[in-house]
Amino acid sequence: MVSVRRVNLGARVPPIGLPVTMSRTSAPSPSTDRTLAGVALMLGFCLTAPLLDVAAKLASESVPVGQITAARFVVQCVLMAPLIWIMRLSLRVERARWMALLSRAVFLLVATFCFIAAIRVMPLADALAIVFVAPFIVLLVGKFYLDEEVGPRRVAAALVGFAGVLFVIQPSFSAFGPVALFPVGTAVCFAFYILVTRGLSRQVHPVSLQFYTGLIAGLLCVPALALADGSRLEALDPVWPAGIAWVWLVGVGFFAALSHMMMTYALSMAPSATLAPLQYLELPVATLLGYLVFRDFPNVLTLIGIGIIIGAGLYMIHRERVTAMRLVTERAAPPI
């Protein structure tokens, strides 16, 4: 699934930078090495994140959506715990940050639940394309509620991106009903998850952040499932997984933890302007896996919508880069 990416409005977006050209005799500079490593990690994210969606869709054939959601966070927490110990990270968190950690976990929990509920019946590419509007939501929230400086061209690009979503939703709504709107819920929650993460990412180590997100979301999920036991609520009433379903449940948590750690470290090694366009590779990978595993392939309207969303996102990246370069030039100019 969708995830965070620069953990801000460029999370699924910003502009391609080329590595520094080196002479034959000179060794690659550390910055170049780190950029290449960051690109490799981001490509790894694009390859592994859709595997999380595949595992979730396979598990949903016999396991309730709520139980899959819980597995995603419990497994992530279990995987992060040894890393906390190995890296000797402190688990102490200032009291003022707990509300932000709780909010972050809740937003991601709801986003995950909605997405798994959607892909249970929808093709992976259709649902994921809708989630890719999260950066547009972040941009509009930043402009109209956080008073961030956002130009009219980027606002227009965001609105065009929303128009692209309509191309994806229309045939999906006709085929699957209201469940086609669930990815919109994922996009909205993921956008606010990005906004909350903006502040926390500079205050809490990435591994600790992943651990606490898994821990808090798991503590919210498990009691809810226990209360729903025997209720016959299709999405929440837990079952005992049979056979290979255990593999899919563990896979959901494993690929979630692996992909998000790749993304987090990629963004610490290379500029978001270099990495963000690569994140759109997640869509063709999800499309290919959806076809190979489930024989799902987007129809013409959906493909048009995906193209519009990608085009609007890349244009928004371009405008963000132009704006950033202008600001750098203005600051570097000598006073008159």
Secondary structure, DSSP 4 states (H G I P E B T S, - for coil): -----TTSTTTT-----PPPP--SSSPPPHHHHHHHHHHHHHHHHHHHHHHHHHHHHHHTTTS-HHHHHHHHHHHHHHHHHHHHHHTT------GGGHHHHHHHHHHHHHHHHHHHHHHTTS-HHHHHHHHTTHHHHHHHHHHHTS-----HHHHHHHHHHHHHHHHHHHHHHHHHGGGGGHHHHHHHHHHHHHHHHHHHTTTS-HHHHHHHHHHHHHHHHHHHHHHHTTS--TTT------TTHHHHHHHHHHHHHHHHHHHHHHHHHS-HHHHGGGGGGHHHHHHHHHHHHH-----HHHHHHHHHHHHHHHHHHHHHHHHHHHHHHHHHSPP-
